[in-house]
Amino acid sequence: MVGTLSACGGESDAGSGDKKDDGKITMGFAQVGAESGWRTANTKSIQEAATAAGIDLKFSDAQQKQENQIKAIRSYIAQKVDIIAFSPVVESGWDTVLKEAKDAKIPVILTDRAVDSKDTSLYKTFIGSDFVLEGKKAGEWLVKEYTGKTDTVNIVELQGTTGSAPANDRKSGFADVIKADPKFKVIASQTGDFTRAKGKEVMEAFLKANPKIDVLYAHNDDMGLGAIEAIVAAGKKPGVDIKIITVDAVKDGMTALADGKINYIVECSPLLGPQLMDLAKKVIAGETIPQRVLTEETAFTPEQAKAALPNRKY
């Protein structure tokens, strides 16, 4: 766990005051949706970890709509759950509902994605990845791959859901690294909504509009996998004619990496469930917790993917 230890709020909103007499913690969890293999693995991890920890989980699927998440959170407040956790669809627009939870003395944990609220007392902690670092890792691999070469490198980018923390941060981290070398040019950048179908559709448009594409940077594996279908259909060889970098390292992505269709994957682990339940128990008990808990992650080349695949859990 990485982060500065600090108390995130006083005892009055620790959440223990409204706990049920049976001592069992009830958590309301508002999930983004089921847009990718990563998200499905994330949901399974949370559900299984809640059962193992003896936590009563109330679960909702927002189908990638912020209004559905806000409705779910308000429902959890009305039900007087002990703690609320959610992975925000987008970064902005949460202050009002988070203030409602705080006023109800129900603590909130952000998972996987952050919010841009200036008032950090509205939530207890954030658990998840450093998306900027993921973007930087992708950019660093690209810079190393083209070291010593002077020809222009035309890059297309498949962004995640517009306004979401991973899309914003993976884009900025990548851009920060490649901007020092003018040979790297992002010639097209568009959202693929983190889905395989949209990734394919947008890549088809990229290929029609841009006769020379050297590199694809996709903000997740699923969009990259969809793009591979479009690249093959266009008569090009993924991983060779167009180098591909993605983020996540789910099993389908790792398989494509091992097969040479993807060149590099930056890991983003979805298995946050056990850490989330541990944090929830500490919050309810009034313990001091870090303001930010980062998951430990790596990155993979094709050779490393072959070695890791037999034991991959997602």
N, C-alpha and C positions, 0 to 999 in steps of 0.2 A: 504494500500500500504506500502510495506516494502522496505527500501533502503536508501542510503545516497543521499541527494539532491545534485546534481552537474550538472553544465552545460556540455552537451556532444557535444562540438563543438562550433565554433564561429558563429557570425551572418551571415557570408558569405555563410554558407551551411545550413542555417535554412530552406530552401525550399520555402520561401515566395516570392523569387525573380521571379520565373517563374510561379506564380499562374495566373490562367485565370482571365479575367476581370469580369466574372460573379460571382466571389467569391466562386464558388463551388469547393470543394476539390475533386481531382481524385486520388484514391488509386489503385495501382496495388498489388494484393495479389496472391502469389504463394503457393498453398497448397501442402502438402505432397502427399495426395491421398485420398482414401476412404477405407482404410484397416481395419477399425474397427467401431463399434458403436460409440466410443468416437470421432473419426475423423469426422464422419457424423454429430454428434451434434455440433462439433467445427465449421464446415463449415456453418451450418445453423445459428449458433449464429453470426458469422461474417457477413453473407449476410443480416440477419434481422437487425443487429445493424447499418450497413452501410445505409440501407434504412431509418431507424428511424432517423439517424443523418444527412441525406441529403448529404451523401458522395457518389460520383459516383464510384462504385466498378468494377474494371476489374479483373476477377477471372480466375485462371488457376489451373488445377489438374495435378501434376507432375507424378502421377502413381508410386510413391515411387522411382523415378529415379532422381539423382542429376542433370544429364545433362539437363533434362526437366525443372527443376527449374531455372537453369542458363540461359537457352534459354528464359524462360518467363521473368526473371528479365531484360535481355538485351532488350527484346521487350518493356517492360515498360519504360526503359530508352529512347529508340528510340521514344516512343510515348510522352515523356516529361510529364509523370504523376507528380503529386505534391509530392507523397510519396509512398514508397514501403514497404510492410510488407510481411514476409514469415516465414514459419515454416520449418527450414532446415532438409532435409532428413537425413543427417549425419553432424557431427561437423566440419570436415576438408574440405579444398579446396575452401573456399569462398573469399579469399582476393582479387583476381583479379577482380571478378565481383562487389564486394562491393566497390573497389577503383574506378571502372568505374561509379558507382552510385554517389559516393562522388564527383568525378570530374565533373559530370553533375549537381551537386548541388541538388541532390534528396536525401532527408533523408531516412533512412531505420530503420524499427522497427522489431526486432526479436520476434516472438510469439511462445510460447509453448516449443520450443527447442533452445538451445544456439549454438554458434559456438566457435571454439577454436582460433580465430584470436587474435594475440597478440596486434594488433592495434585496441583498442576499439573505436577510433574515426571513424571507418568505419560504425558504426551503432549508433543510438541515444539512444536506450534503449532495454531491454529485458523484455517481460511480460510473465509470466508463473509460473510453479511450481518449487519447490525445489526437484528435483528428488533424490538427495542423501538422503534428509530427508525422502522421501517416502520409500526408501530401508531400512533405519534405523528403521522406524516404523514397517515395516514387520518383521525385525529381532528381534525387542524388543518384539513383540507379541509372536514370536516363543520361545524366551528365557523364557518368563514368563510362557508359556504353559507347558514347560518341566522342570520347577523349581523343584528341589528335585529328579529328575530322573537321573539315571547314565548310562543307556543303550545307546549305539550308536544310533544317529538319522540320518538316511540316507535321504539326501535331493536331489531332482532333480530340476533343474532350467530351465525354458523356458525364454530365453532372447528375448528382442525386436530386432529390426533391427540392424544388426551388424554395429557398428560405430556411431549409433545415440546417442544423449545426454541422453535420458531416459534409454536406454539399459546400457550404460556405468555407469551412476550414480546410477540407481536402483541396479545394481549388486554390485558396490563398497560399497554403504551404507549398504546393507544387510550383505555383507562379513565382514565389519568393526565391526558390532555388534556381530555376532556369533563366530568370531575368538577367542574370549577370553575363550570359552568353547570347549575343544577338542572332546566332545561327538557329536557335530554337524559336519557332514561331507557332503559336496556337492559332490556326487558321479558321477553326470552327469550334464553338463550345455551346452545348445545348443540353437541357435536362432530359434524362431518360427515366425519371421518376423511380429509380432504383429497381425497375422491373426488366425482365428478359425481353418481353414483347416490345416494350418501348425502346429498349436499347437497340434491338434489331431494326425497328422502324426508323429511328434517327440515324443510325449508321448507314442505312440504305440511302437516305437523303444526303449524308456527308459524301458518300462515294459518287453519287451522281453530280454533285456540285463541285467536287475537288478531284481532278484527275490524278494528282500526286499526293498521297497520304503516306507518311513514313511511320508515324506512331499514333496509337490510340491509347489515351489515358481514361480509364473508366473508374468512376467513384465506387463501384462495387463489382463483384464477380458476375452477378446475374446480368447486368447490362453488358458486360464484356462478352459473356456467353451468347447473348442475343446478337451482339455485333459480329461475332465470329460467323454466325449463320449468314449474315448479310455479306461478309467478306468472301466467304466460300462461294456464295451464289453469284458474286461479281467476278468470279474466276481468279481470285487472288488467294495466296496461301497465308493464313493467319500465323503470326509468329515469325514469318520469314519476309514476305512482301510488306507486311505491316506489323511492326513490333507492338506488343500489347502489354500494358501494365494495368493491373486491377487492384482493388482493395477488398479484403474480407478473409479469404482463404477457407471458404466452405468446400465441401468434398468435391462438388462438380467443378469448381474452379481449379482446385488442386489437381484433379484428374486431367483437365485441359492443359494445365501447366506441365505436368509430368509428360504429356503427349507432345509438348513443344508448340501448342497452339497459343499459349500465353507465355510471355517471357519472364514476368516477375510479378509476384503478388505480395502486397503488404498486408500482414495479418491484422484483423480486428476481431477479437474473440467475443462470441455471443453468450458464453457460459457465465453469466453474471449472477445467476440465481443464488448460489451458496453465499457469496459475499453480500448480496442484497439482504438476505434473511438474517445474516449475522449483524449487519448494520441496523436493521429494523429492531432487533432485540436490544441492542445497545442504546438506541434512541429512546425506546420505551422505558428502559431502565434509568434514563437520565444520564448516561455516561457521556463523557467527552469523546467526540469523534472527529476525524479529519474533515475539513470543508470539501476536500476533493480526494477521491480514491481512484487511482488509475490502474487499469488492468495491464498486466505485463504481456507484451506481444513481440513478435519477431517479423521476419519477412522470408520469402522463399524463392529460390531459383528452381528450375526444372529438376535438377538432381536432388535438391533438398525435399522437393515435393514427393518424389518417388520414395524417399526414405520415410517421410512422415505419414503418407497415405494409409498404410496398413493399420495404424492406430488412431486414425482421425475419428473423432466423435461426432462431427457435424459436417 
